[in-house]
Amino acid sequence: MAGVYAISDLHVGFPENRAFTDGLRPASADDWLIVAGDVAERFADVEWTLRTLAERYATVVWVPGNHELWTVKDDPVRLRGEARYRRLVDMCRGLGVLTPEDPYPVWDGDGGPVTIAPLFVLYDYTFRPEGTSTKEEALEYAHETGVVCTDEVYLHPDPYPTRDAWCDARVAYTEERLSALAPGTRTVLVNHWPLVREPTRVLWYPEFAQWCGTVRTAGWHDRFRAASVVYGHLHIPRTIWTGDVPHIEVSVGYPREWRKRGGAPRGPRRILPVPETD
């Protein structure tokens, strides 16, 4: 039986993760695969991964994570910010991989019809640590504790003045597109960062949450009739529920992390048809 599967945070710059990714195969020739960001930092590694997966799965849907948007010193592709994102989108289109800039595909198989909506909304520092009320206070607290996301060095927002300004633009664009869906449309919302804050409550370092989303998407799972929400980023694969909507983290993570969970990465999670048990 064909289905829609999802995975994220492949981080193929690690040899173990690259080998794992190279071994991924669909259960059915008609399977779809959602790749929810953080494939790699170097452009060539992202392209290799998506090309490999697109040759195997009937449809591949990709959303960017923060790592794809980094501009690192050893990457020949020196583009920053929006220009880097657009180059990634162009690369995906050349491979037949769907992105947040393309028409949303509709899964008409078992469990459908469901519109798969790949999103890119970034974060705006509104998942703040307790006791802080502004972005400036939250960042100051993070620097005091030594828990600062590497995005502050490598994720450039050009031409926007800040990452949160880029987030503002992405939220407005995405909200407009989702609002244009036909009344009653069921969706699977896919974003690298969680759409609600609840998954970040278990972070070892709560200061990190400010790089993990925006409060502005908190009600989207209800507003846009989500059958489920797919995300990554936190490297804590699990399912939480907001009302009757599952929010499913599908991350692989770094080798040191997945080894602690049992010695091998977990493969793609089935999203549709909805599994009877998680």
HUGIHU-V729453 format. One record per backbone hydrogen bond with DSSP energy under -0.5 kcal/mol. CO is the residue of the C=O (numbers start at 0). NH is the residue of the N-H. If there is no record, write none. Layout:
# HUGIHU-V729453
co = [CO:CO]
nh = [NH:NH]
This chain:
# HUGIHU-V729453
co = [2:2:3:3:4:5:6:7:8:10:13:14:15:16:17:18:19:20:27:30:30:31:32:33:33:34:34:36:37:38:41:41:42:43:44:45:46:47:48:49:50:52:52:58:59:60:64:65:66:68:69:71:73:75:79:79:80:81:82:83:84:85:86:87:88:89:90:91:91:91:92:97:98:104:104:105:106:106:108:113:113:114:114:115:115:116:125:128:133:134:135:136:137:138:139:140:141:141:145:148:149:149:150:153:153:156:157:161:162:163:164:165:166:167:168:169:170:171:172:173:174:175:176:177:181:185:186:186:187:187:188:189:191:196:197:198:199:203:204:205:206:207:208:209:212:212:213:214:216:218:218:219:220:221:224:226:227:228:229:230:231:237:239:240:241:243:244:245:245:246:246:247:247:249:253:253:254:255:256:257:257:258:258:268:271]
nh = [4:31:270:271:33:268:35:251:252:13:17:18:19:20:21:22:22:23:30:57:58:4:60:6:35:36:62:8:10:11:44:45:46:47:48:49:50:51:52:53:54:55:56:32:97:34:68:69:69:155:71:74:75:77:82:83:84:85:86:87:88:89:90:91:92:93:94:94:95:96:95:61:101:106:115:107:112:113:111:106:115:116:187:104:117:189:127:131:137:138:139:140:141:142:143:144:145:146:147:151:152:153:154:70:155:159:81:165:166:167:168:169:170:171:172:173:174:175:176:177:178:179:179:180:184:114:226:227:116:189:229:118:231:199:200:201:202:205:207:208:209:210:211:124:123:125:216:217:219:221:222:223:225:224:186:245:188:247:190:249:233:248:246:242:244:245:241:228:247:239:248:230:249:7:256:257:258:259:260:262:263:261:262:5:3]
